[in-house]
Amino acid sequence: MSMLALPGLLLAESPPRQDVVKWDFPPGFGGVTVNVVGDAGHNLRPYEFWKEDFKKIGINVEIIEVPFAGVYEKEKTEFIAETGAFDVVTFYPAYIGDFAGNGYLEPLDDYMNKEPAAVWDPNAKDVLAPFWELYCKFDGKVYALPIDGDVHMLMYRKDLFANPDEKAAFQKKYGKELAPPETWDDWLQVGEFFTRKKGETLAGEVLTENFYGSAEFAKRGFSFAWFLDRWASFGEPYFDENMEPLVNSSNSVKALQNMVDSLKNAPPDVLGYGYDELRDAFLKGYAAMVVQWTDVPKKGADPSQSAIAGKIGTGRVPGWEIGGKVVHRAMMPVGRVVAVAKNSAHKDAAYWVAKHVSYDTSLENVSTPLTGLDPYRTIHFTNPQAYTMFANEAEAQEYLDGVFAAMADGYPEIFIPGAAQYEDTLDLHVNKALSGQESPQEALNAVAKEWNEITDNLGREKQIKLWRKALVAYKALGLIK
């Protein structure tokens, strides 16, 4: 197992201490090495930011990078082989059922309750409920701590929506006021309106390049989450109580058809858009609106990273009108949690490393544009002064209010065993629908068939038992009736 150096991370300047959380060091660990594994890139930077804290108590942190899309495969391979290569494992919380359910992770309840609390307590009460209840627990025990509050939110060019010429033109064409989309039907209408050809006029200026009303994450990997933004509003869970898939319902087909239709208002290469490409299409000024993860406005406020600094509005992910009321849901795809590997040789040290990043230094970690980590604790929303990339605290608070509203709409990924397989199958067929290889109905019928096969292979009775427990959590959080 090679320990890969992280280009640029060793030189990254640590964010300033905020001194909001009061924490203490544990006794020294005598020079142990704690191996931390995670997806490569800027989200591993906290382990470099605070390396002096770890050294002070005799912990040498070694960082192991794996590709973003390879986290599940790499970590599970090492778990099955019982190599002991990892101490702290970073993963996407959809995998918690698989990893905890198969005994790969150390239960953390006893570590959390150790004294003194200032050393060991990760302050679970401060974590927003969806992240703690759905993503950190399995079968009644805590197996992980959160480090990233990923959720989707709407982002739009507020300068374009406020432009008098554009407002008048929209009113004339559609007979109503121009506003950020409230529903997914609005998304298509507003997207169509803002899609312009080179040489046409936008907000009083002649375009030198084509401009697009919207864009999607349409690349194989996590495009399923942008489909789920649309389906989740209908209140249909992934499966019924007996693990029969609901994914090919008429509402689900309607949701996928909306995503397919949205590509008419998107750049021609949108089928290659992942996180980076979708972010750049918006921040470089090529699209009027996107749904993206909540770290994008932080980067968008930085003129060195954004051509539209100061022009970004945020809002709730669009929804569907149901019973006279618009229901909004925002997917919580990816996220990140950290856990202690069951076969770690240094569990106490590994736990403290995880706790230090999850709580003690968490405000610093989520409030800097040097990472892509997003708020997930109450303290992250009540300290706007930490978000210095914004022009002032008022702008920072506006951003945080938008993120908090998105959190209230948050909808989780599948998180029982098999999540990786269920979601990969869904993503495959969503992509086939987006590329025109399958109709939305054909795509989702194929998903339902393959989901049943996955459930049978994993053991239907076991899956039903775990899914019913998940449904209890969904209902307790008001995600389904």
SULDARA-V497617 format. One record per residue. N is the residue number from 1. RES is the residue in three letters. PSI is psi in radians with two decimals (NA if undefined). D_LAST is the distance of its C-alpha to the last C-alpha in whole Angstrom. Layout:
{{N,RES,PSI,D_LAST} {N,RES,PSI,D_LAST}}
This chain:
{{1,MET,2.00,47} {2,SER,2.48,48} {3,MET,1.80,47} {4,LEU,2.36,47} {5,ALA,2.61,48} {6,LEU,1.83,46} {7,PRO,2.22,48} {8,GLY,-0.39,48} {9,LEU,-0.64,46} {10,LEU,-0.46,49} {11,LEU,-0.08,50} {12,ALA,2.24,47} {13,GLU,2.35,47} {14,SER,2.53,45} {15,PRO,2.69,43} {16,PRO,2.54,44} {17,ARG,2.36,43} {18,GLN,-0.38,41} {19,ASP,0.59,41} {20,VAL,-0.73,38} {21,VAL,2.30,37} {22,LYS,2.00,40} {23,TRP,2.83,40} {24,ASP,2.73,43} {25,PHE,2.57,45} {26,PRO,3.02,45} {27,PRO,2.78,48} {28,GLY,2.64,50} {29,PHE,0.02,49} {30,GLY,0.42,52} {31,GLY,0.63,52} {32,VAL,2.74,49} {33,THR,2.22,47} {34,VAL,2.05,44} {35,ASN,2.11,43} {36,VAL,2.20,39} {37,VAL,2.46,38} {38,GLY,2.99,36} {39,ASP,2.38,35} {40,ALA,2.52,39} {41,GLY,-2.75,39} {42,HIS,-0.30,38} {43,ASN,-0.08,36} {44,LEU,-0.07,38} {45,ARG,-0.57,40} {46,PRO,-0.53,39} {47,TYR,-0.40,41} {48,GLU,-0.66,44} {49,PHE,-0.77,43} {50,TRP,0.48,44} {51,LYS,-0.52,46} {52,GLU,-0.56,48} {53,ASP,-0.77,46} {54,PHE,-0.73,46} {55,LYS,-0.61,49} {56,LYS,-0.51,50} {57,ILE,0.35,49} {58,GLY,0.62,50} {59,ILE,2.15,47} {60,ASN,2.02,48} {61,VAL,2.15,45} {62,GLU,2.29,45} {63,ILE,2.24,43} {64,ILE,2.04,42} {65,GLU,2.43,41} {66,VAL,2.72,39} {67,PRO,2.63,38} {68,PHE,-0.80,34} {69,ALA,-0.01,33} {70,GLY,0.17,35} {71,VAL,-0.88,33} {72,TYR,-0.90,31} {73,GLU,-0.79,35} {74,LYS,-0.82,37} {75,GLU,-0.73,35} {76,LYS,-0.65,34} {77,THR,-0.79,38} {78,GLU,-0.65,39} {79,PHE,-0.84,37} {80,ILE,-0.68,38} {81,ALA,-0.18,42} {82,GLU,0.80,41} {83,THR,-0.38,44} {84,GLY,0.36,43} {85,ALA,-0.41,43} {86,PHE,2.51,40} {87,ASP,-0.94,39} {88,VAL,2.13,37} {89,VAL,2.22,34} {90,THR,2.29,32} {91,PHE,2.93,29} {92,TYR,2.32,26} {93,PRO,-0.25,23} {94,ALA,-0.38,22} {95,TYR,0.02,25} {96,ILE,-0.61,24} {97,GLY,-0.70,23} {98,ASP,-0.91,26} {99,PHE,-0.79,28} {100,ALA,-0.71,27} {101,GLY,-0.46,27} {102,ASN,0.13,30} {103,GLY,0.40,32} {104,TYR,-0.26,33} {105,LEU,2.62,32} {106,GLU,2.22,33} {107,PRO,2.45,31} {108,LEU,-0.07,31} {109,ASP,-0.78,30} {110,ASP,-0.65,34} {111,TYR,-0.70,35} {112,MET,-0.50,33} {113,ASN,0.06,34} {114,LYS,2.71,38} {115,GLU,2.58,40} {116,PRO,2.65,41} {117,ALA,-0.56,38} {118,ALA,-0.33,39} {119,VAL,-0.74,40} {120,TRP,-0.41,37} {121,ASP,2.10,34} {122,PRO,0.13,31} {123,ASN,1.14,30} {124,ALA,-0.50,26} {125,LYS,-0.37,25} {126,ASP,-0.26,26} {127,VAL,2.36,24} {128,LEU,2.42,21} {129,ALA,-0.78,18} {130,PRO,-0.66,16} {131,PHE,-0.74,20} {132,TRP,-0.86,21} {133,GLU,-0.63,18} {134,LEU,-0.56,17} {135,TYR,-0.26,20} {136,CYS,-0.20,23} {137,LYS,2.70,22} {138,PHE,2.20,22} {139,ASP,0.72,22} {140,GLY,-0.06,22} {141,LYS,2.71,25} {142,VAL,2.23,26} {143,TYR,-0.12,27} {144,ALA,2.82,27} {145,LEU,2.50,28} {146,PRO,2.57,27} {147,ILE,-0.05,29} {148,ASP,2.17,28} {149,GLY,0.90,24} {150,ASP,2.29,24} {151,VAL,2.71,22} {152,HIS,2.62,22} {153,MET,2.79,23} {154,LEU,2.38,25} {155,MET,2.40,29} {156,TYR,2.81,31} {157,ARG,1.68,35} {158,LYS,-0.44,35} {159,ASP,-0.64,39} {160,LEU,-0.70,38} {161,PHE,-0.42,36} {162,ALA,-0.11,38} {163,ASN,2.21,41} {164,PRO,-0.71,43} {165,ASP,-0.74,44} {166,GLU,-0.67,41} {167,LYS,-0.75,39} {168,ALA,-0.72,41} {169,ALA,-0.70,41} {170,PHE,-0.77,37} {171,GLN,-0.75,38} {172,LYS,-0.71,41} {173,LYS,-0.70,39} {174,TYR,-0.14,35} {175,GLY,0.43,36} {176,LYS,2.96,34} {177,GLU,2.45,34} {178,LEU,2.21,33} {179,ALA,2.75,30} {180,PRO,2.51,28} {181,PRO,2.26,26} {182,GLU,-0.62,22} {183,THR,2.94,21} {184,TRP,-0.40,22} {185,ASP,-0.69,24} {186,ASP,-0.67,26} {187,TRP,-0.77,26} {188,LEU,-0.71,28} {189,GLN,-0.84,30} {190,VAL,-0.66,31} {191,GLY,-0.74,32} {192,GLU,-0.74,34} {193,PHE,-0.74,36} {194,PHE,-0.14,37} {195,THR,2.09,38} {196,ARG,2.67,42} {197,LYS,2.68,45} {198,LYS,2.31,48} {199,GLY,-0.34,50} {200,GLU,2.98,48} {201,THR,2.41,47} {202,LEU,2.09,44} {203,ALA,0.71,44} {204,GLY,0.03,48} {205,GLU,2.48,49} {206,VAL,2.23,50} {207,LEU,2.35,48} {208,THR,-0.14,50} {209,GLU,2.82,47} {210,ASN,2.58,44} {211,PHE,2.53,41} {212,TYR,2.51,37} {213,GLY,-0.55,34} {214,SER,3.00,32} {215,ALA,2.79,32} {216,GLU,2.74,29} {217,PHE,1.70,29} {218,ALA,0.17,30} {219,LYS,2.57,32} {220,ARG,2.28,31} {221,GLY,-1.11,30} {222,PHE,0.31,27} {223,SER,-0.42,26} {224,PHE,-0.52,23} {225,ALA,-0.55,21} {226,TRP,-0.50,23} {227,PHE,-0.75,21} {228,LEU,-0.52,18} {229,ASP,-0.66,18} {230,ARG,-0.68,18} {231,TRP,-0.65,15} {232,ALA,-0.51,12} {233,SER,-0.40,12} {234,PHE,-0.15,11} {235,GLY,0.30,7} {236,GLU,2.07,9} {237,PRO,3.03,10} {238,TYR,-0.65,13} {239,PHE,2.81,14} {240,ASP,-3.03,12} {241,GLU,-0.30,13} {242,ASN,0.34,16} {243,MET,0.37,17} {244,GLU,2.19,17} {245,PRO,2.41,17} {246,LEU,0.12,15} {247,VAL,-0.25,17} {248,ASN,0.49,19} {249,SER,2.90,17} {250,SER,-0.61,19} {251,ASN,-0.69,16} {252,SER,-0.73,17} {253,VAL,-0.71,21} {254,LYS,-0.71,21} {255,ALA,-0.78,20} {256,LEU,-0.64,23} {257,GLN,-0.65,25} {258,ASN,-0.72,24} {259,MET,-0.73,25} {260,VAL,-0.80,28} {261,ASP,-0.52,29} {262,SER,-0.38,29} {263,LEU,-0.33,32} {264,LYS,-0.40,35} {265,ASN,0.23,34} {266,ALA,2.85,35} {267,PRO,2.63,38} {268,PRO,-0.40,39} {269,ASP,0.38,39} {270,VAL,-0.42,35} {271,LEU,-0.18,35} {272,GLY,0.18,36} {273,TYR,2.00,34} {274,GLY,-2.73,33} {275,TYR,-0.89,32} {276,ASP,-0.80,36} {277,GLU,-0.68,37} {278,LEU,-0.74,33} {279,ARG,-0.84,34} {280,ASP,-0.64,38} {281,ALA,-0.63,37} {282,PHE,-0.89,36} {283,LEU,-0.41,38} {284,LYS,0.01,41} {285,GLY,0.52,40} {286,TYR,-0.16,40} {287,ALA,2.54,36} {288,ALA,-0.50,35} {289,MET,2.65,31} {290,VAL,2.81,29} {291,VAL,2.21,26} {292,GLN,3.02,27} {293,TRP,2.71,27} {294,THR,-0.03,27} {295,ASP,-0.31,31} {296,VAL,-0.74,32} {297,PRO,-0.49,33} {298,LYS,-0.77,35} {299,LYS,-0.59,37} {300,GLY,-0.34,37} {301,ALA,-0.15,39} {302,ASP,1.94,41} {303,PRO,-0.40,44} {304,SER,-0.30,46} {305,GLN,-0.13,42} {306,SER,2.40,41} {307,ALA,-0.06,43} {308,ILE,0.50,41} {309,ALA,2.33,41} {310,GLY,-0.04,40} {311,LYS,0.21,38} {312,ILE,2.13,35} {313,GLY,2.66,32} {314,THR,2.73,28} {315,GLY,-3.03,25} {316,ARG,2.55,21} {317,VAL,2.39,20} {318,PRO,2.82,20} {319,GLY,-2.82,17} {320,TRP,2.50,16} {321,GLU,2.08,17} {322,ILE,2.07,14} {323,GLY,0.61,14} {324,GLY,0.07,17} {325,LYS,2.42,16} {326,VAL,2.16,16} {327,VAL,2.18,13} {328,HIS,2.41,15} {329,ARG,2.45,14} {330,ALA,2.11,17} {331,MET,2.62,18} {332,MET,1.02,19} {333,PRO,2.62,22} {334,VAL,-1.61,25} {335,GLY,3.08,25} {336,ARG,2.40,27} {337,VAL,2.80,28} {338,VAL,2.50,31} {339,ALA,2.93,31} {340,VAL,2.19,35} {341,ALA,2.41,36} {342,LYS,-0.62,36} {343,ASN,0.37,40} {344,SER,2.46,41} {345,ALA,-0.13,44} {346,HIS,1.10,43} {347,LYS,-0.73,40} {348,ASP,-0.79,41} {349,ALA,-0.72,42} {350,ALA,-0.74,39} {351,TYR,-0.76,37} {352,TRP,-0.64,39} {353,VAL,-0.80,39} {354,ALA,-0.77,35} {355,LYS,-0.65,34} {356,HIS,-0.67,37} {357,VAL,-0.62,35} {358,SER,-0.56,32} {359,TYR,-1.05,33} {360,ASP,-0.79,36} {361,THR,0.24,37} {362,SER,-0.65,34} {363,LEU,-0.77,34} {364,GLU,-0.67,37} {365,ASN,-0.61,36} {366,VAL,-0.25,33} {367,SER,0.09,35} {368,THR,2.50,38} {369,PRO,0.00,38} {370,LEU,-0.25,40} {371,THR,3.04,36} {372,GLY,0.34,33} {373,LEU,2.48,31} {374,ASP,2.76,28} {375,PRO,2.53,27} {376,TYR,0.01,25} {377,ARG,2.73,26} {378,THR,-0.72,27} {379,ILE,-0.40,30} {380,HIS,-0.39,30} {381,PHE,-0.25,29} {382,THR,0.21,31} {383,ASN,1.14,34} {384,PRO,-0.36,35} {385,GLN,-0.33,39} {386,ALA,-0.36,38} {387,TYR,1.27,37} {388,THR,-0.07,41} {389,MET,-0.32,40} {390,PHE,2.76,39} {391,ALA,-0.54,42} {392,ASN,3.04,41} {393,GLU,-0.53,38} {394,ALA,-0.75,37} {395,GLU,-0.68,36} {396,ALA,-0.73,35} {397,GLN,-0.61,32} {398,GLU,-0.75,31} {399,TYR,-0.82,30} {400,LEU,-0.64,29} {401,ASP,-0.68,27} {402,GLY,-0.73,26} {403,VAL,-0.73,24} {404,PHE,-0.70,23} {405,ALA,-0.67,21} {406,ALA,-0.71,20} {407,MET,-0.67,19} {408,ALA,-0.45,16} {409,ASP,0.02,15} {410,GLY,2.39,15} {411,TYR,2.26,14} {412,PRO,2.78,15} {413,GLU,2.98,17} {414,ILE,2.37,17} {415,PHE,0.40,19} {416,ILE,2.93,20} {417,PRO,2.45,23} {418,GLY,-0.01,24} {419,ALA,-0.76,22} {420,ALA,-0.71,26} {421,GLN,-0.77,26} {422,TYR,-0.82,23} {423,GLU,-0.60,23} {424,ASP,-0.72,27} {425,THR,-0.78,26} {426,LEU,-0.77,24} {427,ASP,-0.71,26} {428,LEU,-0.83,29} {429,HIS,-0.50,28} {430,VAL,-0.75,26} {431,ASN,-0.66,30} {432,LYS,-0.60,31} {433,ALA,-0.72,29} {434,LEU,-0.59,30} {435,SER,-0.04,34} {436,GLY,0.13,34} {437,GLN,-0.49,35} {438,GLU,2.61,32} {439,SER,2.79,30} {440,PRO,-0.71,26} {441,GLN,-0.79,25} {442,GLU,-0.75,28} {443,ALA,-0.82,27} {444,LEU,-0.48,23} {445,ASN,-0.70,25} {446,ALA,-0.69,27} {447,VAL,-0.85,24} {448,ALA,-0.76,22} {449,LYS,-0.80,25} {450,GLU,-0.55,26} {451,TRP,-0.71,23} {452,ASN,-0.67,24} {453,GLU,-0.74,27} {454,ILE,-0.78,26} {455,THR,-0.77,24} {456,ASP,-0.70,27} {457,ASN,-0.59,29} {458,LEU,-0.27,27} {459,GLY,1.74,27} {460,ARG,-0.76,24} {461,GLU,-0.73,23} {462,LYS,-0.75,23} {463,GLN,-0.70,21} {464,ILE,-0.78,18} {465,LYS,-0.79,19} {466,LEU,-0.65,18} {467,TRP,-0.65,15} {468,ARG,-0.62,14} {469,LYS,-0.68,15} {470,ALA,-0.70,13} {471,LEU,-0.59,10} {472,VAL,-0.75,10} {473,ALA,-0.72,11} {474,TYR,-0.82,9} {475,LYS,-0.68,6} {476,ALA,-0.54,9} {477,LEU,0.05,10} {478,GLY,0.33,7} {479,LEU,-0.52,7} {480,ILE,2.85,4} {481,LYS,NA,0}}
